[in-house]
């Protein structure tokens, strides 16, 4: 029961339009930092790239938690 609550809560968060917009804004900000950086700003680009990767990893992890009930239900159907 507790996992269902967590999965449901996480699903509500990741499907929330404000949350999606905020995450996309972060990714867009760092993408623009990469695109607008000077050729010598290798470190700035690397840090921006890492931040984008972290946001994507967090979103993937949250999605896997939210999909946990789908996976569990699918197990019982096999």
C-alpha positions, 0 to 999 in steps of 0.5 A: 500500500505504501509503495502505491502511495509513493508511486501515485504521488510521484506520478502526480508530480511528474505529470504536473504541468508546472513541474514539467515546465520547470524541468524543461526551463532548467534544461533549456537554460543549460542548453543555451549556456552551451550554445552561447559559450565561447570556444574557450569556455570548455569547463562552462559547457561541461558543467552545463552538460552535467547539469542537463544529464542530472536533471534527465537522470532524476526525471528517469528515476522518478518515472521508473518509480511512477511506473512501478505499479504498471510493472507489478501489474504486468508481472501478475498478467504473465 
